[in-house]
Amino acid sequence: MMTMATETSRRPIPAGEIRRGWPALLFSTLGAGVGFSSLGYILGTLVVPLQDEFGWGRGQINLASLVSSLGLAFALPFVGRLLDRFGVKRVTLVSVPLLVITLTMLGLYTSSLAVFLMFYAFAGILGAGTSAVTYSKAIVEKFDTRRGIALGIMAAGLGCAGLLLPPLMGIVIANAGWRGAYLTMAALAALPFVLVFFARLGSPSAAATEPAAAEIHKPAHIRHAMRRREFWILCASFFLLGWALLTMVPHFVPLLIDSGVDPVQAALLSSLIGVGTVIARPVIGWLFDRFYATYVAVPMFIAAAIGCLLLLWGGPALAPLTALLIGIGFGAEIDLMSYLSSRYFSRQAFASLYSFVYSLFMVGSALGPVVAGFFFDAQGSYSSPLVIAASMMAVAAVLLLTLPKFTTAQS
């Protein structure tokens, strides 16, 4: 059997999967953008209004990201089992309304910091079925030869939401206040509930009884899969990458301002991270379908690590390059995490196993910015966080290169 180290571009890849699977692709792309991840995109626009009304500190408000991420990490393994047992459609029909209710409660009943953080924790737990794990499951069941580009498009939808939702919420806040922003987000979060009926999602039993050729080599039992080194390498690698790549995203603007950059210019430079991410994700996914995915992504992680060191040594002059490199690395990270999980885990156990990888990624991404903030408070600079992030990316790249080669249905 040929491995994916052989360039799949030597044989034509049929476009039929895209024609047949576009309803599921549309559902997944939109759903991922307005699901749980939307809370992270809009929190920055809400910090000042919440601070003005309640007098909370910015650190206190940003605890919402930590508690929601930890709530998601706690709930995802359970949701993964439900996805594999009952399918994406049933989980969506329950999880989307729960997230909508939570966002509505945030808008109507937030009255204290404790209540605010409690609602965010509930959003992570009850909205876990609206995370990227659910929508990746929908893609994996519909796509094989075009799986990379499909996952890339879905991930690009996440990036587009990150670019579009903050200015939209800014307009809503200016006209209806911060409570109106949460109610607007609740309305947007309800959209996948409608689209799921047109997504043509199959049943989990059908996916389990009709495995592709490559599926027969993957352990279908979760306990067997969790004993394999592939599972633990993926968990460790993406915990490190989540910590490293997310460390500097919320600190990028403060770092530039501390270096003497104008706040407006610093915000514009920070937007290059999002631009790099949106552009990189579908392109990287396209490459995954044609070349061995790990060899495509690892150089991008190394480049992002170098970008962190360039920012440390070169200062603001190299900030545009650093922002693009971090954005591209972040784009490769999300694509690779879902793509490799789908290649090493069987379809009938994909969500259960991928949910553990994604949970550790979320824990890393939640801890990285917090630890970086403590380092800055103690040392007055971001030197240590930048070195730690670069080192973590290098270690993760080495770990990923130790993975055994995988095969696909057409190998």
N, C-alpha and C positions, 0 to 999 in steps of 0.2 A: 504493500500500500504506500502510495506517495504521501508525504507529509505536507503540511502547509508551508514548510520552508521552501518548497518548489513554488515558483511564482504562478498563481492561478490565472494570471493574465494571459498565459500561453494557450488557454482554452476559453472559448467564449462563455460569458455568463449571461444566461437568458434573462430578459426583462420581464418575463411573465409574472414573477413574484410581486413586482411593484404594481402591475395592473390588477392582480387579484387581491393584493393585500393593502391597497391604499386606504380603504375605510378604517382598518385597524391602525394604520400608520397615522392617519389624521387624528383619530381618537387618542392615541398614545401621546402624540406630540402636544396637543392642546391640553390633555389631562395632566401631563407632567408639569406643564408650565403654570397651571392654575391650581394645582394640588397643594400638598404640604409645603413644597419648596417656596411657594409664593410668600409665606410668612417671613422667610429670610430676606426676600427681595424688598419688601415694603417697610420693614422695621425701621430702617434708616430715616425714612421720610416722616416717621411718627415720633421720633425721639424728642424733638424740640416741642411739638404740641403737647405731648404728655408731660414733659418737664415743666412747661408753662402752667398747665392746669393743676398738676398734683405736687410739683416741687420735687419730684424724684431726681436722683442723680443719674447721669448717663450710664454709669456702670451698673446701677440697679436695673435700669430699663433693658440693658443688653443682656442681663441674666435671662431674659425671655428666650434668647437664642439657645442658651445652654440647656435650660430645662426642657425646651421642646425637642432639642436634638437627643437628649438623654431619654426622654419619653419615647421618641421614635425608635431609638436603639433597643429599648426594652420590649416594645411591642412587635417589632418587625419579624423576629423568629416565629411568633405565633401567627402572624398574618401570612408569612410565607407558607406555612403548613396549610392554611385555609385556601390559599391560592392554588396550591397543587391538588388539593382535594376537591374544591368546589368550582374552581375556575375564576377567571378575571371578571366576568360579567356579574356573578353573584356577589363577589367581594366589593366591586365598584358600587353596586346598588345599595349596599349597606354603608360603606365608608364615606362616599361622597356626601350623603345627607348628614352624617355625623360631623364631618368637617364644616359643612355649611352652618349647622346649628352652633358649633363652637365659635365660628367667626361672628355670627350674629350675637351671641352672648358677649363676646369681647366688645362689640360696638355698643350694646345696650346696657350692660350690667357691670362694666369695669368701674370700681369705686375706690380701690386701694391697691397697693403694690402686691399684696398677697393674693388678692383675687385675680389680678392681671397675670401673675406668674402661674397661678393655678390653671387658668384658661389656656395658657400656652402649653403647659404640661399635658392637658387634655388633648390639645390639638396634635401633639406628637403621638400620643397613644391612640386616640380615636381616629386620627387622620392617617395612620400608618398605611392604610390600604389605598391612599392616594399618592404614595411616594413613587419614586422611579422604579422600585422593584415590581410593582403591579404592572406598569406600562412596559417595562422590559420583558416581562412574562408574556404579554400580548404580542410583542414583536417576535420573540423567540418561537412562539407557536406558529406564526405565519410565515416567517422568513428563514431561509437557510443559506442559499448561495448569495443572496443580497442582504444578509443579516447585518453586516458591518455598516453599509450605507443607511439601512433602516434605523439602526440604533443611533447612528450619527445624526440623522435628521431629528429623531426624538430628542436627543441631547441638545441639539441646536435650538429646539423649541424652548428648552429650559433657559438657554442663554438669551434668547430673544425676549422671554418673559422678564428676565433680569434687567434688560435694557428698557423695556416698554412700561413695566408696571410702576417703577418709581416716579417717572414724570406724570403718569396718569393719576397716581395717588396724590401727587402734589397739587394737581388741578382740583381734585375732589376735596382735599383738605382745605384749600383756599375758599371753596364755595360751601362746603357742608361740614367742615371740621373733621377731626380725627375719627370720630364715631362713624361718620359717613363713609370714611375710607374702609373701615372694617365691613360695613354693610355692603359696599360696592364689591369688595373682595369676596364676600359670601355669595353674591349673585354670580360672579364670574366662576367661582368654584363649583357651582351647580351645573355648568355646561356639560361636563363629561357624563352626567346622569342621563342627558338626552342623547348624546352621541353614542353611548354604549349600545343602544338598540340598533344602530346602523353599522356597527363595526364588524359584523360577521365573525364574531369570536366563536371558536370551536369549543367543544367540551373537553375537560381534562382527561376523561376516559379515552377519547379518540386519540389524543396525542400520545397517551401511554400505550395503546394497543397497536399503533402504527409507527414504530420507531424508524428513523432513517438508518442508513447503513452504519454510520459512525456511532449511532446511539448504543449499539449492542456491546461496545467496548467500555461503556461508562457504567459504574455501579448505580443501580436504580435505588438501592436502599440507602437511606440517609446515614445510618450509622457506619455502613461500609465506606461511603464517600468521605466521611469525616475522619476516617483512619488514614486516608491517603495524604501524601505530602503535598499534592497539588492544592488541596483545600487549605492547609495551614500556610502555605506560601502565599496564596492569594489573600488570606486574612491579614497576615503580617505586612505584606507589601502595601496594601491599600490603607491599612491603618497609618503606616508611615507617610504615605503620599497624601492622605487626607490631612494629617497634621501639618506636613510641610507646605503644601500648596495653599491651604486655607489660612496658614499663619499670617501671611502678610496682606491678604486681601482687605480686611477691615482696618489695618494699620498703615496701608500704603499712603493714604492722603495725609494723616498726621505726621508720618515720617518725612514726607516732602515739605510740609509746612515748617516742621522743625528745622529743616535744612535751608530754609529761606525762600522756598517757592511760594508764589502767590496762591492763596486758597483756590481761586477760580481755575488757575492753570493746573494746580494739583488735582482738582476734580476731573479736569479734562484728560490729564495723563492717566488717571485711574480708570477712566472709561475705556482705555485701550486694552485693559485686561478683558473686559466684556467683549470688545470687538474681536480680539484674538481668539477668545473662546468660541464665539458664534461662527467665525469663519473656519476655525480648525476642526470643529466636530464633524460636519458632514464630509469634509475632505479626508480626515483621518479614517472615518468609517468606510469611505470608498476604497482607501488604500488597504484596509483590513481584508476586504473581499478579494484582493489581488496578491497580497504579500503576507508573509508570516507576521501576525499582528504584533507580537512582542518586539520584533526587530524594527517595526515601524515606530512604536511608542517609546521605547527606551531612550533613543537619542533625544527625543523631545523632553523627557524628564531630566536628562543630563544638561540639556540646554537651559532649562528652567533653573536648575541648581547653579549653573554658571551665572545666570541672570541675577540671582540673589547675591552672589559674590561681587558681581559687577556693581550692583547698587551699593554694596558696602564699601568698595574701593573707589568707585568713580563718582558716587554721589548723584545729585539730581541730573547732571548732564546725561547720564545713561538711563534715566528713569523711563523714557519712552521704549527703549529696547527691552528693559527689564519687564515692563508691563506686558508687552507683547509676548515675551517668552513665558511669563507666568500664565498668561491667558491660554497660550497654545498648550502648555503642559497640563493645565486644568482641563482643557478640552480633551486631550488624549487620555487623561485619567478616567473620566466618567465613561467614555467609549470603551476603553480597554477593560475596565472592571466588569461591565455587563457582558462584553463580547467573550472574554476569556472564561467567565463563569458559565456561559452558555455552551462553550466548547468542552469544558472539563466536567460539567455536571449534566446528567441526563435530563430530558425535558420534563419527565414526570416528577423529578425532585428539584428542578431548577430553582423555583422560588424559595423553597425551604432552605437550600444551601446558600443561594445568593443573598438571602436576607441576613445571614450571619456576616458575610463579607461586607455588605452595605452597612450593617449596624456598627461594625468596627471602624469603617470609614467615617461614619457620622460621629463616633466618639472621638476619633482623632481630629476631625475637623472642628469639633466643639472645644477640645482642650487646647489645640494649637494657638488660637488667638488669645485665649485667657492667659496661658503661660507666657506668651510674648508680652502681654500687658504687664504682668508681674515683673518680668525681666526689665522692662522699661522703667517701671516705678523704682526698682532697686538700683539700676545702673545708669539711668538717664539716657539710654541709647538703645537702638535695635540691633546692635552688633551681634550679640549672642543669639537672638532668635534667627537672624539671617544665616549664621554659620550652622546652627542646629538644623534649620530647614534644608539647607544645601546638603548636609551630611545625610539626613534622612532620605532625601531623594536619591542620592548615590547608592545607599544601602538597598533601598527598594528596587532600584534598577538591577543591581547584582542578583537579588533574590529572584526577580522575574526571569532573568536569563538562565536560572537553574531549573526552570520548569521543563518537563518532558514535552516533546513535540506532540501536537494533537492532530487528529484527522477530521475531515469533514465528510459529508454524505457523498460528495463527488470525488473524494480522494481515491 
